[in-house]
Amino acid sequence: MYEGARAKVAAFIGAEPGEVVFTKNATEAINLVAYTLSGVNGSGPVQVRAGDEILITEMEHHANLVPWQQFCQRTGATLRW
């Protein structure tokens, strides 16, 4: 049933089932994206580098602000809102 749900979500968003990742909450998902894009601990190739900009809104919850602040410290990117 779990993999069936993954397949349904993948079809809905136009992805392959192997590209769908379930997390327990939004904060975990945001952190996973931030760490993966910055290549921390071999999590993948660095996608964002010094000089790049991360754009968020002024209304972001603390849980979505801090991961991007830390991300910018790791990569040299600039955080803008």
Secondary structure, DSSP 8 states (H G I E B T S, - for coil): -HHHHHHHHHHHHT--GGG----SSHHHHHHHHHHHHHTGGGSS-----TT-EEE--TT--HHHHHHHHHHHHHH--EEE-
